[in-house]
Amino acid sequence: MKILIQNGRVIDPASGLDRTCDLAVAAGRIIGVGKVPADFAPQRTIDASGCLVLPGLVDLAARLREPGHEHEGMLESEMAAAVAGGVTSLVCPPDTDPVLDEPGLVEMLKFRAEKLHQARLFPLGALTRGLAGEVLTEMAELTESGCVGFGQAEVPLVSTQVLQRSLQYAATFGYTVWLRPQELYLGKGVAASGALATRLGLSGIPVAAETIALHTIFELLKTTGGRVHLCRISSAAGVELVRRAKLDGLQVTCDISINSLHLTENDIGFFDSRARLSPPLRQQRDRDALSAALLDGTVDALVSDHNPVDEDAKTLPFAQAEPGATGLELLLSLALKWSRDSAVPLARALAIVTHEPARVLGGALGTLQASIGQLVEGGVGDICIVDPQDAWTVQANALRSQGKHTPFSGYEVPGRVRCTLVGGQVAFERT
């Protein structure tokens, strides 16, 4: 379909483009940015006056809950939530049921997602069979089936030897290992260690649970030469270690969640289970350090950490409630809120949810999709049109995700998505 988007403020953080111009799409590709071909005859024209025209968002952490947890989320509902939030590409972890440790399971998931014609799905394969931390999976076969990397999701890898071997093997073939740094035995609490957790009588997770795991990963990287993406760093000490690792030349990238960027342990309030998250919300100094690291490039991407949880699993005492919150529909608005509240340049706030996470994926995207997260001629037609002046209040029942629980419920946030295109086709349009 030929689509002409007119009069919008076109922003492409990857190239530095930021001006009011037209954008033409045909056959799933962008064929004109600013300069529309003279013979272009659009089948549809979208007036984007007063709106931002952006690359489709890339989210590196979104659980879709299928297969195995359909009572908490299904591909249909979560993909609909993604495009409603302007997210056109997303990475899902391997902790489904069954675990994504066999090529057939990955192919089935991708096939189901492609049939929906909504967001692009990039699965992570399991690093070890069944996520048991003992035997490495067949990474080459999983890559051929569509995996963009390998991880353990929220399951800590206890054996340092297995971790070393996985990094050696992945480095040999150029694969990326995705790890959530948390030491198993220190990470069994439900809230960040500190005065608040003590006062509420909640078992704590110290910062050391993160930093010990990071030290181990970095020491192994020095000898294996592998490439690691660190998922959801949560502490000031953690980002400082990442900063040093990057200065030392280690192949490391990392992300933080919208929850850690905007909230602190105080948002637990009176045992609000919507704030029962993993990693746990930490202190104000940690949040400030994460914001600074996101601004200076130490942190590469902002993620939704979308993890829909059903009603029964959340309406329990705080310590017993299942950790997780919905976030796909909030990622863009919370990035814009960070830009507004912290006086961060708009281009940087958009970069961390578009081309920077796409850069983390790198060669795993393949040549045809190397333009994901950008607005370039010849690139894929993944586009988000958002009205930055249209503030809206987060209301759980209005979310398209099957999971209705979010600690941002009741927040007023800027930026409402008007239209989302995936592969040059309208995947979402607000009526």
C-alpha positions as CSV (number, residue, x, y, z in Angstrom):
1,M,0.0,0.0,0.0
2,K,1.2,3.5,-0.8
3,I,0.9,5.9,2.1
4,L,1.8,9.6,2.3
5,I,2.3,11.1,5.8
6,Q,2.1,14.9,5.6
7,N,3.0,17.9,7.8
8,G,4.4,16.0,10.7
9,R,7.6,16.7,12.6
10,V,9.8,13.9,11.4
11,I,12.5,12.9,13.9
12,D,15.1,10.2,13.2
13,P,17.5,10.1,16.1
14,A,19.9,7.8,14.2
15,S,20.6,10.4,11.5
16,G,19.8,13.6,13.5
17,L,16.9,14.5,11.2
18,D,14.4,16.8,12.9
19,R,12.2,18.9,10.7
20,T,8.6,19.2,9.4
21,C,8.4,17.3,6.1
22,D,6.5,14.6,4.3
23,L,7.2,10.9,4.3
24,A,6.2,8.4,1.6
25,V,5.9,4.6,2.1
26,A,5.3,2.0,-0.6
27,A,5.6,-1.8,-0.8
28,G,6.6,-1.9,2.9
29,R,9.5,0.5,2.5
30,I,10.1,4.2,3.0
31,I,10.7,5.7,-0.4
32,G,10.9,9.3,0.4
33,V,11.8,11.4,3.5
34,G,11.2,15.1,2.8
35,K,11.4,14.6,-0.9
36,V,8.5,12.6,-2.2
37,P,9.0,11.1,-5.7
38,A,7.2,13.2,-8.4
39,D,5.2,10.1,-9.7
40,F,4.1,8.9,-6.2
41,A,0.4,8.4,-6.1
42,P,-0.7,7.6,-2.6
43,Q,-3.6,5.3,-1.9
44,R,-3.9,7.0,1.5
45,T,-2.8,10.3,3.0
46,I,-2.3,10.8,6.7
47,D,-2.3,14.4,8.0
48,A,0.2,14.4,10.9
49,S,0.0,18.1,11.7
50,G,1.1,18.8,15.2
51,C,2.4,15.3,15.6
52,L,5.8,13.6,15.8
53,V,6.6,11.1,13.1
54,L,9.1,8.6,14.6
55,P,10.7,5.3,13.8
56,G,8.7,2.4,15.3
57,L,9.9,1.7,18.8
58,V,12.1,-1.3,19.6
59,D,11.5,-2.9,23.0
60,L,14.2,-5.3,24.3
61,A,12.2,-6.9,27.1
62,A,8.6,-7.9,26.6
63,R,7.0,-11.1,27.9
64,L,4.1,-12.2,25.7
65,R,3.1,-15.1,28.1
66,E,2.5,-17.5,25.2
67,P,2.9,-20.4,25.1
68,G,2.1,-21.7,28.6
69,H,0.8,-18.7,30.4
70,E,-2.2,-17.8,28.3
71,H,-4.2,-16.9,31.4
72,E,-1.9,-13.9,31.9
73,G,-1.4,-12.9,28.3
74,M,-1.8,-14.0,24.7
75,L,0.0,-13.1,21.5
76,E,-3.2,-11.3,20.2
77,S,-3.6,-9.1,23.3
78,E,0.1,-8.3,23.9
79,M,0.8,-7.6,20.2
80,A,-2.2,-5.3,20.1
81,A,-0.8,-3.5,23.2
82,A,2.6,-3.2,21.5
83,V,1.4,-1.4,18.3
84,A,-1.0,0.7,20.4
85,G,2.1,2.0,22.2
86,G,4.1,2.5,19.0
87,V,6.2,-0.5,19.5
88,T,6.9,-2.2,16.2
89,S,9.7,-4.6,17.2
90,L,10.1,-6.5,20.4
91,V,12.3,-9.1,22.0
92,C,10.8,-11.8,24.2
93,P,12.7,-13.9,26.7
94,P,12.8,-17.7,26.6
95,D,11.0,-18.5,29.8
96,T,7.8,-19.7,28.2
97,D,6.3,-23.1,28.9
98,P,7.8,-25.1,27.3
99,V,11.0,-23.1,27.4
100,L,12.3,-21.9,24.0
101,D,15.2,-24.4,23.8
102,E,14.1,-26.2,20.6
103,P,14.0,-24.8,17.1
104,G,10.5,-26.0,16.5
105,L,9.1,-24.1,19.5
106,V,10.8,-20.9,18.2
107,E,9.5,-21.4,14.7
108,M,6.0,-22.0,15.9
109,L,6.1,-18.8,18.0
110,K,7.4,-16.7,15.2
111,F,4.8,-18.2,12.8
112,R,1.9,-17.3,15.2
113,A,3.2,-13.8,15.6
114,E,3.7,-13.2,11.9
115,K,0.1,-14.3,11.2
116,L,-1.1,-11.4,13.3
117,H,0.5,-8.8,11.1
118,Q,1.4,-6.6,14.0
119,A,4.7,-6.0,15.7
120,R,7.9,-7.9,14.7
121,L,8.9,-10.6,17.2
122,F,12.5,-11.4,17.9
123,P,12.8,-14.3,20.4
124,L,15.7,-15.1,22.7
125,G,16.6,-18.7,22.9
126,A,17.3,-20.5,26.1
127,L,21.0,-20.5,27.0
128,T,20.7,-23.8,28.8
129,R,18.2,-26.7,28.3
130,G,15.1,-26.0,30.2
131,L,16.9,-23.0,31.8
132,A,18.3,-25.6,34.2
133,G,21.8,-24.1,34.0
134,E,23.5,-27.4,33.2
135,V,23.6,-28.2,29.5
136,L,24.0,-25.6,26.7
137,T,21.4,-25.5,24.0
138,E,22.1,-25.9,20.3
139,M,22.7,-22.2,19.7
140,A,23.4,-22.6,16.0
141,E,20.1,-24.4,15.3
142,L,18.2,-21.9,17.5
143,T,19.8,-19.0,15.6
144,E,18.7,-20.5,12.3
145,S,15.1,-20.8,13.6
146,G,15.1,-17.0,14.4
147,C,16.6,-16.4,17.8
148,V,18.6,-13.1,18.2
149,G,20.5,-14.1,21.3
150,F,20.5,-16.4,24.3
151,G,19.6,-15.9,27.9
152,Q,18.3,-17.3,31.1
153,A,15.5,-14.8,31.6
154,E,15.0,-14.4,35.4
155,V,16.7,-17.7,36.2
156,P,20.2,-17.1,37.6
157,L,23.0,-19.2,36.2
158,V,24.6,-20.8,39.3
159,S,27.5,-22.6,37.7
160,T,30.4,-20.2,36.8
161,Q,31.8,-23.0,34.6
162,V,28.6,-23.2,32.5
163,L,28.6,-19.4,32.1
164,Q,32.2,-19.5,31.0
165,R,31.5,-22.2,28.4
166,S,28.4,-20.4,27.1
167,L,30.4,-17.2,26.6
168,Q,33.2,-19.1,24.9
169,Y,30.8,-20.9,22.5
170,A,28.8,-17.7,21.8
171,A,31.9,-15.8,21.1
172,T,33.1,-18.4,18.6
173,F,30.0,-17.8,16.5
174,G,29.3,-14.1,17.2
175,Y,26.2,-14.7,19.3
176,T,25.2,-12.3,22.1
177,V,24.4,-13.7,25.6
178,W,21.7,-11.8,27.5
179,L,22.0,-11.9,31.2
180,R,20.0,-10.4,34.1
181,P,22.8,-9.9,36.7
182,Q,21.6,-11.3,40.0
183,E,23.4,-13.6,42.4
184,L,21.0,-16.5,43.2
185,Y,21.3,-16.6,47.0
186,L,21.4,-12.9,47.7
187,G,18.6,-12.3,45.2
188,K,15.8,-14.2,47.0
189,G,14.2,-11.2,48.6
190,V,11.1,-9.2,47.5
191,A,12.2,-5.6,48.0
192,A,15.4,-3.6,47.9
193,S,17.5,-3.9,51.1
194,G,17.3,-0.8,53.2
195,A,15.3,1.0,55.9
196,L,12.0,0.8,54.1
197,A,12.2,-3.0,53.6
198,T,13.2,-3.4,57.2
199,R,10.3,-1.2,58.4
200,L,7.8,-3.1,56.3
201,G,9.2,-6.5,57.3
202,L,10.0,-7.5,53.8
203,S,13.0,-9.6,52.9
204,G,15.7,-7.5,51.1
205,I,17.8,-7.9,48.0
206,P,21.1,-6.0,48.5
207,V,22.8,-4.1,45.7
208,A,25.6,-6.7,46.1
209,A,23.3,-9.3,44.5
210,E,23.7,-7.3,41.3
211,T,27.3,-6.2,41.6
212,I,28.7,-9.7,42.5
213,A,27.0,-11.1,39.3
214,L,28.4,-8.2,37.3
215,H,32.0,-8.7,38.5
216,T,31.7,-12.4,37.6
217,I,30.4,-11.7,34.1
218,F,33.1,-9.1,33.4
219,E,35.9,-11.3,34.7
220,L,34.8,-14.1,32.3
221,L,34.4,-11.6,29.4
222,K,38.0,-10.6,29.8
223,T,39.1,-14.2,29.1
224,T,36.4,-15.3,26.6
225,G,36.1,-12.2,24.5
226,G,32.4,-12.7,24.3
227,R,29.5,-10.2,23.9
228,V,26.9,-9.7,26.6
229,H,23.8,-7.6,26.9
230,L,22.9,-6.9,30.5
231,C,19.2,-6.8,31.2
232,R,17.6,-4.3,33.6
233,I,20.4,-2.8,35.6
234,S,18.9,-1.4,38.8
235,S,21.5,0.3,40.9
236,A,24.0,3.1,41.0
237,A,26.8,0.7,41.8
238,G,25.7,-1.5,38.9
239,V,25.9,1.3,36.2
240,E,29.3,2.4,37.5
241,L,30.6,-1.1,36.9
242,V,29.1,-1.1,33.4
243,R,30.7,2.3,32.8
244,R,34.1,0.9,33.8
245,A,33.7,-2.3,31.7
246,K,32.9,-0.2,28.6
247,L,36.0,1.9,29.2
248,D,38.0,-1.3,29.5
249,G,36.9,-2.2,26.0
250,L,34.6,-5.1,27.0
251,Q,31.8,-5.9,24.5
252,V,28.9,-4.9,26.8
253,T,25.6,-3.2,26.3
254,C,22.8,-2.8,28.9
255,D,19.3,-1.6,29.5
256,I,17.1,-0.3,32.3
257,S,13.3,-0.5,32.8
258,I,10.8,2.2,32.8
259,N,10.0,1.2,36.4
260,S,13.5,1.8,37.7
261,L,13.8,5.1,35.8
262,H,10.7,6.6,37.2
263,L,10.0,4.9,40.5
264,T,11.7,4.3,43.9
265,E,11.1,1.9,46.8
266,N,8.8,4.5,48.3
267,D,6.3,3.7,45.6
268,I,5.7,0.4,47.3
269,G,3.5,2.5,49.7
270,F,1.4,0.3,51.9
271,F,2.4,-3.0,50.4
272,D,1.1,-2.1,46.9
273,S,1.6,-5.4,44.9
274,R,1.6,-3.4,41.6
275,A,5.1,-2.3,42.7
276,R,6.2,-5.9,43.3
277,L,8.8,-6.0,40.5
278,S,12.0,-7.8,39.5
279,P,14.5,-6.2,39.8
280,P,13.1,-4.4,42.9
281,L,12.6,-0.7,43.0
282,R,15.6,0.9,44.7
283,Q,16.5,4.2,46.4
284,Q,16.4,7.7,45.0
285,R,20.2,7.8,44.5
286,D,19.9,4.7,42.3
287,R,17.2,6.2,40.2
288,D,19.2,9.4,39.7
289,A,22.3,7.4,38.7
290,L,20.2,5.4,36.2
291,S,18.9,8.6,34.7
292,A,22.4,10.1,34.3
293,A,23.7,6.9,32.8
294,L,20.9,6.8,30.3
295,L,21.7,10.3,29.3
296,D,25.4,9.9,28.9
297,G,25.2,6.6,26.9
298,T,26.4,4.2,29.6
299,V,23.0,2.6,29.4
300,D,22.0,1.8,25.9
301,A,18.3,1.3,26.0
302,L,15.1,1.9,27.9
303,V,12.7,-1.1,28.0
304,S,9.1,-1.6,29.1
305,D,9.9,-4.8,31.0
306,H,6.4,-5.8,30.0
307,N,5.4,-8.7,32.2
308,P,1.6,-9.2,32.4
309,V,0.3,-10.8,35.5
310,D,-3.3,-12.0,36.1
311,E,-5.5,-10.8,38.9
312,D,-5.2,-13.8,41.1
313,A,-1.4,-13.6,41.2
314,K,-1.4,-9.9,42.1
315,T,-4.1,-9.7,44.7
316,L,-2.0,-11.4,47.3
317,P,0.1,-10.1,50.2
318,F,3.1,-8.2,48.7
319,A,5.7,-10.9,49.4
320,Q,3.6,-13.6,47.8
321,A,2.4,-11.6,44.8
322,E,3.9,-12.5,41.4
323,P,6.4,-9.8,40.3
324,G,5.7,-8.0,37.1
325,A,3.7,-5.2,35.5
326,T,2.4,-4.3,32.1
327,G,4.4,-1.7,30.2
328,L,4.3,-1.9,26.4
329,E,1.7,0.8,26.1
330,L,3.6,3.1,28.4
331,L,7.2,2.9,27.0
332,L,6.9,5.9,24.6
333,S,5.0,8.1,27.0
334,L,7.4,7.5,29.9
335,A,10.4,8.2,27.6
336,L,8.7,11.5,26.8
337,K,8.0,12.1,30.4
338,W,11.6,11.6,31.3
339,S,12.6,14.0,28.6
340,R,10.2,16.6,29.9
341,D,10.8,16.2,33.7
342,S,14.6,15.9,33.5
343,A,15.2,18.4,30.7
344,V,16.7,15.7,28.5
345,P,17.0,16.5,24.7
346,L,14.0,14.9,22.9
347,A,16.4,13.2,20.4
348,R,18.1,11.3,23.2
349,A,14.8,10.3,24.8
350,L,13.7,8.9,21.5
351,A,17.0,7.3,20.6
352,I,16.9,5.0,23.6
353,V,13.6,3.4,22.5
354,T,14.4,3.3,18.7
355,H,17.8,3.0,17.0
356,E,19.8,2.4,20.2
357,P,18.0,-0.8,21.1
358,A,18.1,-1.8,17.4
359,R,21.9,-1.3,17.6
360,V,22.0,-3.7,20.5
361,L,20.4,-6.3,18.3
362,G,22.9,-5.5,15.5
363,G,23.6,-8.2,13.0
364,A,21.0,-10.5,14.5
365,L,18.4,-8.4,12.7
366,G,19.6,-9.5,9.3
367,T,20.3,-7.4,6.3
368,L,16.6,-6.9,5.3
369,Q,15.8,-5.5,8.7
370,A,19.0,-3.6,9.4
371,S,17.0,-0.3,9.1
372,I,14.7,-1.0,12.1
373,G,14.6,1.9,14.5
374,Q,15.4,4.4,11.7
375,L,13.6,6.5,9.1
376,V,15.7,6.2,6.0
377,E,15.0,5.9,2.3
378,G,14.9,2.2,1.4
379,G,14.3,1.2,5.1
380,V,11.4,-0.7,6.5
381,G,8.2,1.2,6.9
382,D,7.9,0.8,10.7
383,I,6.6,4.2,11.8
384,C,4.9,5.7,14.8
385,I,2.8,8.9,14.7
386,V,2.3,10.4,18.2
387,D,0.6,13.6,19.4
388,P,3.1,15.0,22.0
389,Q,0.5,17.4,23.4
390,D,-2.2,14.8,24.0
391,A,-1.7,14.0,27.7
392,W,-3.5,11.0,29.0
393,T,-4.1,9.3,32.3
394,V,-3.0,5.6,32.7
395,Q,-6.2,3.6,33.5
396,A,-5.8,-0.1,34.0
397,N,-9.0,-1.1,32.3
398,A,-8.2,1.0,29.2
399,L,-5.0,-0.9,28.5
400,R,-5.1,-3.4,25.7
401,S,-2.8,-5.8,27.4
402,Q,-4.4,-8.7,29.1
403,G,-2.4,-7.8,32.2
404,K,-4.0,-4.7,33.8
405,H,-1.5,-4.1,36.7
406,T,0.9,-1.2,36.5
407,P,2.5,1.0,39.2
408,F,1.8,3.9,36.9
409,S,-2.0,3.6,37.2
410,G,-3.4,7.1,37.7
411,Y,-0.3,8.9,36.3
412,E,-0.8,11.6,33.7
413,V,1.7,11.0,30.9
414,P,2.4,12.9,27.7
415,G,2.1,11.6,24.2
416,R,-0.7,9.5,22.8
417,V,0.0,7.3,19.7
418,R,-2.3,8.2,16.8
419,C,-1.1,5.6,14.3
420,T,1.4,2.8,14.0
421,L,2.7,1.3,10.7
422,V,4.5,-2.0,10.5
423,G,6.0,-2.9,7.2
424,G,4.1,-0.1,5.5
425,Q,0.7,-1.3,6.7
426,V,-1.4,0.4,9.3
427,A,-1.3,-1.9,12.4
428,F,-3.0,0.5,14.8
429,E,-5.0,3.7,14.4
430,R,-6.7,5.6,17.2
431,T,-10.3,6.4,16.3
